[in-house]
Amino acid sequence: MERLDATVGRLGDWAHGKRYEALDQEQVDAVVDVTVRGFDRIDILVNAVAGSTIIARSSATVEAHSLDD
């Protein structure tokens, strides 16, 4: 995470990196709020999320899921 923070920091004021629990709605709302207040909008959002609240087998690999999942 330190390398990512350093890389984002070198991008200047137009980039923002934040670590949070993506399955916690309060944390998600807080990150969105802080980002929109600081930048007025979110142009690109990249998530590296493990887990899901809508997929029954969220720990299964992508290959193990079907399109119906």
PAGU-241186 format. One record per residue (C-alpha): residue in one letter; x, y, z; residue number from 1. Coordinates in steps of 0.25 Angstrom, whole numbers, padded with zeros to 4 digits. Layout:
residu;c1;c2;c3;num
a;X;Y;Z;NUM $
...
REM end
This chain:
residu;c1;c2;c3;num
m;0000;0000;0000;1 $
e;0012;0009;0003;2 $
r;0016;0008;-0012;3 $
l;0002;0011;-0017;4 $
d;0001;0023;-0008;5 $
a;0015;0028;-0013;6 $
t;0011;0027;-0027;7 $
v;-0003;0034;-0025;8 $
g;0005;0045;-0018;9 $
r;0014;0047;-0030;10 $
l;0002;0049;-0039;11 $
g;-0001;0062;-0032;12 $
d;-0014;0068;-0027;13 $
w;-0023;0062;-0037;14 $
a;-0022;0048;-0032;15 $
h;-0027;0042;-0019;16 $
g;-0024;0028;-0013;17 $
k;-0032;0023;-0001;18 $
r;-0032;0010;0006;19 $
y;-0046;0006;0012;20 $
e;-0055;-0006;0014;21 $
a;-0063;-0007;0001;22 $
l;-0074;-0016;0007;23 $
d;-0077;-0006;0018;24 $
q;-0087;0004;0013;25 $
e;-0083;0015;0023;26 $
q;-0069;0015;0019;27 $
v;-0072;0015;0004;28 $
d;-0082;0027;0006;29 $
a;-0071;0034;0014;30 $
v;-0060;0032;0003;31 $
v;-0070;0037;-0007;32 $
d;-0073;0049;0001;33 $
v;-0059;0053;0004;34 $
t;-0055;0051;-0011;35 $
v;-0067;0059;-0017;36 $
r;-0064;0070;-0006;37 $
g;-0049;0071;-0010;38 $
f;-0050;0069;-0025;39 $
d;-0065;0072;-0029;40 $
r;-0067;0059;-0036;41 $
i;-0062;0045;-0038;42 $
d;-0056;0043;-0052;43 $
i;-0050;0029;-0051;44 $
l;-0052;0019;-0039;45 $
v;-0044;0007;-0038;46 $
n;-0047;-0004;-0028;47 $
a;-0039;-0015;-0024;48 $
v;-0050;-0022;-0016;49 $
a;-0050;-0036;-0010;50 $
g;-0064;-0041;-0005;51 $
s;-0078;-0038;-0009;52 $
t;-0091;-0036;-0002;53 $
i;-0099;-0040;-0015;54 $
i;-0091;-0052;-0019;55 $
a;-0094;-0065;-0011;56 $
r;-0080;-0071;-0013;57 $
s;-0072;-0058;-0012;58 $
s;-0059;-0064;-0009;59 $
a;-0059;-0073;-0021;60 $
t;-0050;-0070;-0033;61 $
v;-0055;-0064;-0045;62 $
e;-0054;-0077;-0053;63 $
a;-0063;-0084;-0043;64 $
h;-0075;-0074;-0045;65 $
s;-0085;-0075;-0056;66 $
l;-0092;-0063;-0063;67 $
d;-0104;-0067;-0055;68 $
d;-0096;-0064;-0042;69 $
REM end
